[in-house]
Amino acid sequence: MALLREGHPGAVAAPTTFDVERLLRLWSDPLPDGPAAEDAFRTVYTDPVTVNGRVLTAADLVARARAVRGTFEQVRREVVAVVEDGDRVAVAFRMGGRHVGPYESSAGPVPPTGRDLELRVIDVLTLTGGRISEIVMVADELGALSALGLVQLVPATTR
């Protein structure tokens, strides 16, 4: 098992065989036009790939990546930790930027706020032939929406 931690003082770095930066660039950097975008995703993902139990094609991933890029003025990302064990890789990262386009949260669409929006995400990846064939993804949307002032806890009433 290899562990890589970035962004923390005194962090320990060990080599990993899976290229996490290449993966995240697909989601943060501009994509080529036309079929080349799908081809870029097929170098990292199987086609189709299963994400949280849902089967997605390379075209679906391209559409999602373009939506992410449209949500943020400029996508920032930071890898927090990577744990690799055989055909499984867990990646914890932060992704965000100035919120300039709609964000499709699990609670519904969030219109642009112009404020900084940061998502903390953990992806557990299953690799087949060196490419991602399955993802279990969890994002801290509640924390992100709360930071934007869109979600507030209601104090418990006394009984």
Summary of the structure (lengths in Angstrom):
residues: 159
radius of gyration: 16.9
end to end distance: 51.1
largest distance: 61.2
contacts: 427
relative contact order: 0.17
helix: 24%
strand: 42%
